[in-house]
Amino acid sequence: TWLKGVDPRVKDLIYWRDVRKTGVVFGTMLVLLLSLAIFSLVSVVAYLSLAVLTVTFSFVVYKKIMGAVQKSTDGHPFKPLLEMDITLSEEKLKSVIQNVLKNTNNALNEVRRLFLVEDTVDSIKFGLLLWALTYIGSWFNGMSLIIIALILLFTVPKVYDTYQVQIDNYINLAKSQINNVLTIIQSKLPFLKKKEKAN
């Protein structure tokens, strides 16, 4: 359910439906992030661009030599790619911008609600999360967190898909324990109780 609205092709990658394709995407992204962790962004972009240019240039020269030897007129090897329309359509761009604006507005409203303590319990949970993040931030830098997030993205969904029943049982058990603790705390501290929303 957490992947609702995600492109089916992305889901296929995350769930390793095609192992070869997912391996290539995951490996490429991991190598890129590890490179960014070690080298500067400018160096990584320059080296990757140089590598791509070297491959394409070598391929074009090879095809031209083979064409001259075999006296064939195949034309440019990348002709289909050169003729492909890569312009961004206004409709697609509008759709992306609308989605970004919608998600940004939802996030801003949620952050405002948490910081201005609309609901005491939710703000306390948010505070605990921020407190935990201060420790996580002292252990890892931003790039390390992105690399860990990438690894989790390509492992957790597959593990959950395989062991869904067992994991759900443990999650439900943990939720019931947390709810019991929250109920006890709210009974001792009445001001923590959630406000009834007016109809």
C-alpha positions as a printed Julia matrix, in Angstrom:
199×3 Matrix{Float64}:
   0.0     0.0     0.0
   2.94    2.35    0.64
   3.81    2.1    -3.07
   0.33    3.2    -4.19
   0.54    5.5    -7.21
   4.11    4.42   -8.01
   4.86    3.56  -11.65
   4.56   -0.25  -12.16
   8.03   -0.28  -13.77
   9.53    1.15  -10.57
   7.65   -1.46   -8.51
   9.06   -4.2   -10.73
  12.56   -2.89  -10.08
  12.09   -2.63   -6.29
  10.59   -6.14   -6.03
  13.32   -7.68   -8.23
  10.81   -9.06  -10.79
  13.55   -8.95  -13.43
  16.76   -9.73  -11.51
  19.08   -8.65  -14.34
  17.4    -5.28  -14.89
  17.15   -4.54  -11.15
  20.75   -5.59  -10.63
  21.94   -3.16  -13.31
  19.85   -0.25  -11.94
  20.71   -0.95   -8.28
  24.41   -1.52   -9.04
  24.66    1.65  -11.15
  22.94    3.79   -8.51
  25.06    2.32   -5.71
  28.33    2.87   -7.62
  27.24    6.44   -8.43
  26.41    7.22   -4.78
  29.62    5.61   -3.51
  31.56    7.66   -6.08
  29.82   10.83   -4.87
  30.71    9.9    -1.28
  34.41    9.61   -2.21
  34.83   12.24   -4.94
  33.31   15.65   -5.61
  30.13   15.96   -7.69
  32.03   17.74  -10.47
  34.63   14.92  -10.68
  31.98   12.18  -10.73
  29.93   13.91  -13.46
  33.07   14.63  -15.5
  34.41   11.04  -15.24
  31.01    9.47  -16.03
  30.49   11.8   -19.0
  34.01   11.06  -20.23
  33.39    7.3   -19.92
  30.1     7.55  -21.88
  31.73    9.74  -24.54
  34.66    7.29  -24.86
  32.27    4.35  -25.37
  30.04    6.14  -27.9
  33.01    7.66  -29.8
  34.79    4.27  -30.0
  31.58    2.59  -31.19
  31.0     5.21  -33.93
  34.63    4.98  -35.13
  34.43    1.14  -35.11
  31.19    1.2   -37.14
  32.66    3.66  -39.66
  35.79    1.53  -40.11
  33.68   -1.63  -40.51
  31.45    0.23  -42.98
  34.47    1.34  -45.02
  35.97   -2.18  -45.03
  32.67   -3.88  -45.95
  31.66   -1.01  -48.24
  28.24   -0.78  -46.59
  26.12    2.35  -46.13
  24.5     1.65  -42.77
  24.65    5.31  -41.74
  25.19    6.62  -38.24
  24.87    3.85  -35.59
  23.01    6.17  -33.21
  20.65    7.56  -35.86
  17.43    6.32  -34.11
  18.57    7.94  -30.85
  19.57   11.17  -32.6
  16.14   11.38  -34.28
  14.22   10.53  -31.08
  12.08   13.38  -29.74
  13.34   14.2   -26.23
  11.51   17.51  -25.76
   9.51   17.84  -22.56
   5.79   18.14  -23.24
   3.9    20.9   -21.47
   1.25   18.44  -20.21
   3.83   16.14  -18.58
   5.65   19.08  -17.03
   2.38   20.51  -15.67
   1.45   17.12  -14.2
   4.84   16.78  -12.47
   4.7    20.35  -11.11
   1.14   19.82   -9.82
   2.19   16.62   -8.02
   5.24   18.33   -6.5
   3.12   21.3    -5.35
   0.45   19.02   -3.88
   3.0    16.94   -1.94
   4.88   20.08   -0.82
   1.67   21.7     0.48
   0.66   18.5     2.32
   4.13   18.28    3.89
   4.05   21.97    4.92
   0.62   21.57    6.52
   1.77   18.48    8.42
   4.97   20.18    9.63
   2.99   23.24   10.76
   0.53   20.99   12.62
   3.37   19.16   14.39
   5.44   22.23   15.3
   2.45   24.22   16.54
   1.26   21.27   18.66
  -2.22   20.83   17.2
  -2.16   17.32   18.65
   0.04   16.79   21.72
   0.66   13.06   21.17
   1.64   13.51   17.52
   3.98   16.38   18.42
   5.62   14.27   21.14
   6.14   11.44   18.62
   7.59   13.98   16.18
   9.9    15.3    18.91
  11.12   11.78   19.68
  11.78   11.21   15.97
  13.79   14.47   15.78
  15.72   13.47   18.9
  16.56   10.09   17.3
  17.62   11.88   14.11
  20.16   13.97   16.06
  21.91   10.71   17.01
  21.61    9.27   13.49
  23.03   12.53   12.1
  26.04   12.29   14.44
  26.77    8.73   13.24
  26.23    9.19    9.49
  26.63   12.02    7.0
  23.98   12.85    4.39
  25.51   10.74    1.6
  25.81    7.69    3.89
  22.12    8.03    4.76
  21.19    8.21    1.05
  23.26    5.06    0.35
  21.6     3.24    3.29
  18.17    4.42    2.06
  18.93    3.06   -1.45
  20.01   -0.32   -0.04
  16.88   -0.47    2.16
  14.68    0.48   -0.82
  15.99   -2.48   -2.81
  15.96   -4.98    0.09
  13.13   -4.23    2.56
  10.2    -4.51    0.08
  11.51   -7.84   -1.25
  12.09   -9.22    2.26
   8.61   -8.04    3.31
   7.07   -9.57    0.18
   8.71  -12.91    1.03
   8.0   -12.95    4.8
   4.85  -10.78    4.91
   2.81  -12.95    7.31
   5.53  -13.24    9.97
   6.5    -9.54    9.73
   2.82   -8.43    9.97
   2.39  -10.53   13.12
   5.4    -8.86   14.77
   4.29   -5.38   13.63
   0.76   -5.9    15.02
   2.23   -7.16   18.29
   4.51   -4.1    18.55
   1.6    -1.75   17.66
  -0.63   -3.24   20.36
   2.17   -2.88   22.95
   2.78    0.77   21.95
  -0.98    1.51   22.03
  -1.22   -0.04   25.52
   1.64    2.14   26.76
   0.1     5.26   25.16
  -3.3     4.45   26.72
  -1.69    4.14   30.17
   0.23    7.42   29.7
  -2.91    9.24   28.46
  -4.94    7.97   31.42
  -2.27    9.32   33.81
  -1.85   12.59   31.88
  -5.3    13.67   30.57
  -3.93   16.7    28.64
  -2.24   14.26   26.23
  -5.57   12.85   25.0
  -6.37   13.52   21.35
  -8.92   16.29   20.85
 -12.25   15.28   19.38
 -12.61   16.87   15.95
 -15.72   18.97   15.5
 -18.16   17.69   12.85
